[in-house]
Amino acid sequence: MTASAARADTRPSPRKHAGNDAARRIDADEIGLDALVGHAGYAVRRFQIWIFQDFVRTLRAVDIRPTQYSVLTVIGANPGLSQMAVAKRLGIERARLVHLLDSLEQRKLVKRIKSKADRRSHALHLTAPGETALAKFKRLAAEHERHVEEKIGKANRERLLEILAGFT
C-alpha cells in the first residue's frame, strides 16, 4: 500500500451485521485505521514491532534479545563503564539493567568488577567468551539489518537512520 493510499484509508470501523448480535469476522487488513493512518507514532510502533520480531527471529539460535544485544555492544565498545552509565545511555531502568546483567553474567558473557574509584559501583567488561559471542551476534545483527533494507530499501533505511539520529 502506498503512503498516499494509506492516508486515504479512512474506512469506518467494522460494524455488526444488521439484526445479528454476533460480530462479523474479518481479516486484520480489512479493518480501517481512521486517524491512525496519519499518526507517526502509530507507524513507528508498527515498524518497531516488525523490527523486533525480525531481530528475535534472526538471533533466535543464539538466544539474544534486542536489549541484551544493546547492552553487550555498549559494554564491548566501552569496557569499564558503570552500570549507571550503561543504563543512562541506553535509557534502561536501573533495576531492569541489574536483572539483565545478572542473566548475562550467568551466561558468562559479562563480568562486574568492583570499581577502584568508587567501591559502591561496578565496572562492566565482556568476558573472553562474551567478546567471541558479541562478534557472532554482530554478524547476525548485520543480517537482520539486511532484512530491514530488503523491507524498506537501502535509501529509505539510510534516510530513516538520519531522521532517527536525533533520538539516539
Secondary structure, DSSP 8 states (H G I E B T S, - for coil): --HHHHHH---------TT--S-----GGGS--GGGGG-HHHHHHHHHHHHHHHHHHHTGGGT--HHHHHHHHHHHHSTTEEHHHHHHHHT--HHHHHHHHHHHHHTTSEEEEE-SS-TTSEEEEE-HHHHHHHHHHHHHHHHHHHHHHHHH-HHHHHHHHHHHGGG-
